């Protein structure tokens, strides 16, 4: 990944304070000042002085402001004709401080110590160069209140990284998202700290930020020859290691491992990164487990998951590798695409083998190297299922064999041919009653506490 850096000066904010005459006998609680946003120094991100994003003061923009007077809280002001009215405490005089924030967020009514501005972990963008959303980039102004005009420098609290994506691998390929990930946290919030040099500090929560691309109506964010699409990430100023940029299209996933990124210069707000997809590392396509609708879909070479048929979704697992392991219930995420194949899901995957003599099936865990087994009897209406290291499905007991019938209400049923076996025909269910939750085989008398399961198969 090649990065070129462009310098942007911090925007300036000129504040012209006009004192309101006070009554000789009554001191008003507040006074109103006019804050002028000088057009020549408006909050604009510019590219070589010609190509300008929409991050500029516009009529209707909201700004939050407050002073350091005890008890004062943030108020909202609306920009009109490059100015806004600010109502400040009457005792906010020489030596006091005024602070202004962009965007307003949820700071109205909060004190300086309570105010925060967050960086988004995910945003939706158009893929166009002019598609930067100015509200993603927080800004801060702090100035001492003096008699007469007040001048304050409006600085960006974070950096903007602009990714220029080009050269898709196939005609018509469409950009879907760009994700920036680092070893350090880059998503979180800034809190106001007027006593610090900057006036604010960052508290991180996660280490990746994603720009999802949705082209404007009537357009498609294609990456054909000669076309460049853009994505913006807003991250705190600083130096980062373990940097990886992942580009997803409708056809492929591309990875740009760069290792390091230095965004620490305070006098730069915009950094450019060119992503030529022909120079990337392509990841194999994502694979998903999807629900089977017939036992005919089961093959010896397949990989499967057993999953509760309704949310919340669980899959039986056995993290322990002891000789006998009861099956736990592990949460799993089911999306419209199914269940994503990754290292965690493969731990709970099964091979399903058909017994040619009976037509029933056994479940084998490659991770644990064991088979599902059911006890012959139980003092309850349900019985634990657990894992054993060897299969005895050819023995008369048949403790390892199950019938499979998706959509029947009992997808997996224990097949045991011993005449005195109490659990013969019991369904493999997720039993949930109060604090008791487990995968087990249940008789029909288990009632509403027994929930059916589905079988998901890994697809190419």
N, C-alpha and C positions, 0 to 999 in steps of 0.2 A: 504494500500500500504506500503510495507516494503522497506526501503532504506538502503543500505550499501554503505559506502563511501570509496573510495580509493584515496590515496594521490599521486599526480603527481608533481614532481618539475618543475618549470618554465624552459623552454629550454634556453640554453645559446647560444649566437652568438659571436664568436671571430672575430674581425675586425682587419686585419693587414694592416696598411696604409704604402704605399711605396711612398715617395715624389718623384715627377718628377723634375729633375734639371731644373732650370729656366735660360733662356738666360740672359746674363749680361745686355742687353739693352732693351729687350722686356719681359714684364710680361704677360704670357698667361692668358686668362680670366678664364680658368678652368685647373684643374689638375686631373689626373686619379689615383685612388687608387684601390688596390685589396682587396676585402672583402672575407675572408676565413670562410667557414661554417664548423667548426670542426666536423668530423663524430661522435665523441663520445658525442657531445652535440647537435646533430641535432634536429630539431623540431619534435619529435616523441611522440605520445601517446602510452604508453606501459601498458600492463596488466601483472602484476607479472613478468615482464622481459622476457616474452616468446611470448605472443600473441600480435602482433603489428598491429595497423591500418596503412593505407597508408599515414598518415600525417607525412611525412618526406621530407627532401630536395631531390628533384629529378632533373636530368638534364631536362631543359626546364621550370622549375618553374620560375615565374615572381615575382620580388620584387620591390616595389616602395621606393625611398629614396629621401631625401632633407635635406638641412642644414637650420640653422636659419639666414643665411646671407640675408639681405634685397634684395628682388627681386628674390631670388632663388626659383625654383619650382621643383616639384617631377618629377623624371625621372624613367624610367623602366629599370631594369637590369634582365638579364637572368642567372639563375644558371647553371653552368657547372662544373663538377668535384668538387662539394662542395665549389664553390667560384663564385663570380661575380665581375665585374669591375664597379666601381662607379666614375662618373665624378663630381667633386665638385668645387665650385668657388676657385680660387687661394687664395683669402683672407679669406677662411675658415681655420683659423689656430688655435693655442692654445686658448682656451676659447670659441670657437664656438661649436655648437651642431649639430650632425647628427641624423636624425630620419629615421627609416626604417619601412615600413608597409607590412603586408601580409594579404589578397591578394592585388593586385594592384588596383582593382576596377576601378573607373574613376578618379583617382587622378593625373594622368600624366598631367603636366602643371599647377597644382594648388600649391598655397603656403601652408605653414604649417597651417595657419589660415583657409584655405579653405578646407583642406583635411578631408574626412569622410570615414568611413567604416561601412557598414550596416549589420544588422543581418536579415537573411531571415525569413519571416513569414511562408513560405511553401517550402518544398524541396522533391525531389523524391529520395528514397533510396532503397537498394536491400533487406533489411531484414536480411542480413548476418552480423556477428560480424565484419568482415573486411570491411564492406560497408560504413564506415564513410568518408564523403567528406571533406577533409582538408580545402578546400576553404571556408567552412561555419564558421570556427573558426578564427576570426581576431587576429593578433599578432602585437606587437609593440616593437621596440627597440629604445633606446635613449642613446647617449653617448657623452661625451665631446671630441672634437677633440684635440689630443695631438701630440707632436712630436713622431714619431715611431708608434708602434702598438696601435690600438684602440680596447678596449674590451667593449662589450655592452651586457646587459642581454636582451634577447628576451623573453617577457612575453606574456601570453595569455590575451586578453582583455575581454574575457568572459569565462564562464564555459560550459563544455560539460556534458549533462545528458544522460546517456545510459540506455534505457529501454530494459529489457530482458523479452519478452512476451512468456508465455507457457501455456499449458493445455487448449486447446480449448474445447468447450462443446460437439462438435460432430466430428466424424472422417472426415478428409478432409477439415476442416474449414481453411480458408485462411485469413491471416492478411492483411488488407487493409490500415490502417492508425493508427497513435498514435498522439493525440493532448494534449499538456500541456497548461493549462490556469491558471492564477493567478489573484489576485486582482490588482497587480501592472503591469505596462507595461514591457514587456520583449522583444518586437520587436521594433526596431528603429535603430539609428545610433550613432556611436562614432565620435566625432570630436577631432582633435589633439589640445592639450593645453600644450605646452612644459613648461609653468610656473607652472603647477600644480604638485602635488607630483607624481601622476601616469603618467602624460603626456597626458592624454586623459580624456574625460568625455562622459557620455551616455545621449542621449535624446530619450525618449520612445514615441511610437506611438500607439501600440496596446498590448493586454494582452494575446495573445495565439499564439502558434507556432505548426505547424503540419508537421509530417513526413509521406508522402505518400509512400506506399511500392509497388514496382514493381520488382518482382524477375528477376534475369538474365534469358536470353533466355534458354528455356529448363528446367527451374526449377519453382517450385511453393512454395510460402511462407506458407506452411501448418503448423498447430499447433497441430499435432498429438502427442500422448504420446512419451516423450523422445526428442521432437523437441523444440528448442527455437529460436525465431526470435528477431531481434534487431532493435531498432529505436533510432536515436540520435536527441537531441534538444540542440541548442546552445543559451544560455541566459546570460545576464549580471550577474556578481557576485553580490550577495546580499541576503537579507532575504525576503521570500515571504509568504504571507498568502492567504487564499482562494484558495489553490492549488487543482486542479482537473485534473486527467488524464483520457482521454477518448480513449478507444481502439475500433476500428471498424473492423469487419471482414465481409466476404461475407454473414454471417448468422445472426450476432447479434451485438449489441453495449454494451460495458462494461464500467462502470464508477468506478474510484478509487478516492474518495474524501479523501484527507489527511489533509487538513487544513493549513499546514505550511511546508516550505522547506527552510533550511538555506544553501545557497551556497556562503557565504560571505568570507570564508577563502581565502586569496590571494595566499597561497602556495598550493592550490588544483585546478586542472584543470578538473579532471574527477570525476563524481559522478554516482554511479550505483543505479538503481531502478529495483527491480524484480516485475513483474506483473504476478501473478498467476490468470488466468481468473476465476478459480473456487472460488476465494475469493472476486470477484468483485460484484458490483450491476449491474444487467442487466436492460437496458432500454427497454421499449416496442418498437417494430419495428416502423420505420418511416412510416407514411401514406401520400399518395399523392392524390391530386385532378387530375383527367385526363378528357380529353374532351369526351363528349358523342357524339355518331353518330346517335342516333335515340331517338325519344320521348318515345319509349318503355322502355328505361333505367331509366326513371323517376319514382320514388316510393315515397310514402308519408313519409317514414321513412328515406329518403336520405338527404344528406347535399350537397349543391351546391355552386358554384361561377359563377358569370357572368364576363367574361373576354373578352377584345378586341381580335378579331381574328388574328390580326397582331401586331408585335412589333412597337413601345413600348407598353408594356402590362399594361393595367389599369383595375381596377375592381371598380364598383360603391360602394360608401360607404356613410354612414351618421353618422359621429362621434357625432353629436348633438342628444340629446334625446328630443327635443322639440316636440310639438304635430304635427307640419308640418315641415319636414326636406327635403330640396332639396338634391339630391344625388350628392356627390362630386366624383371626379375621383382619385383613390389611386393607386400608382404604385405597381406592383406585379411581382415576379420573376418566369418565366416559364423555366424549364429545360427539358432535355430529359425524365426525370421521371415524369414530370408534375409540380404541384405546391405543395410545402411541407406544410403539415398541421402544424400550430403552433398557438400561441395565437393571433397573428396579423391577420392571414388569417381568423380565425373563427369569428372575429369581422364583416367581410364583407360577411359571409356565409348566404345562404338562404335555407329555406324549400320550396318545390314546391308542391302544392296540386292541384289535378285535380277536376274540377267541374263535377260531373257525369251527370248533365243535358245538358251541352253544349260541354263537352270534352275539354274545355279550362282550363287554369292553372292560379293560383294566386301565387305570390311570397311573402313569409313571412320572416322577419328578426328576428331571435330569440334574437339577441343582442339588437335591438331597440324595439322589441315587436310591430312591425308595418308592414303594407303591402304596396307594391308599388301601387301607384295610378296615373292615367293619367287624365289631365283636358279634358273637352269635346271640348274645342275650343282653338285656339291660333291665335294671329295676325301675327305670323311668319310661316315659313314652318316647324318649329319644335316646340315642347312644352316640358317644363321641366317635369320630372317625380319626384315625391316626395313620402313621406311616410305618411300614416295615421294610427291611432291606431286601426281601425276596418275595417273589410271587408264587402262590400255590393255586392258581386259578384252575388247574386241572384236577385238583383234589375234590372229593365230593362236597367238602364244606363250601367251596366257592366264595370265600370271604372277600376276595379281591374283585369280583365281577359285578358289573352294573349294566342295566338296560338303559339305552338312550333314546328318548322320544321328544325332541324339541316341540314346544307348542302344546303339549298335552296337559300342562299344569304340573306335571312332575317330570322335568327334563331328564333327571338322572335318578334311577331307582335301583336299590340294592337287589342283586339276584343271588339268592342263597337257596340251594335245593334241599338242604337238610330238613327233614320233616318236623323236627322239634325246634327249629330256629325261630326265635321270636321276631327278629328284625327282617325276615325275608320279605321283600317287596317294599320296604320302607324307602321313602324318597330322600335323596340328598338335598338338604334344605339349609337355609340360614335361619337359625332359631333366635328370636329376639323377644324376651319377656322381662321387663324391668331391667335390672342390671346384668341379666344373663344374656350373653350374645355369643353365638358360636356356630360353626359349620358342623352339622351332624346328620345322622339319618333319623327321620321322624316317622312315626306311625300316623295314620290319618287323624287320630284323636288329638294330635298336637294343635289342631285348629288354627286360629288366626296368628298364633305366634310363629308358625312355620312359613317361611317365604321361599318361593321357588328360585332357582338359579338358571342362568343361561350359559351356553358354551360359546366362547369367542375363538375364532381361528385366525392365525397370522396370515395376512394376505401379501402377495408380491407387490 
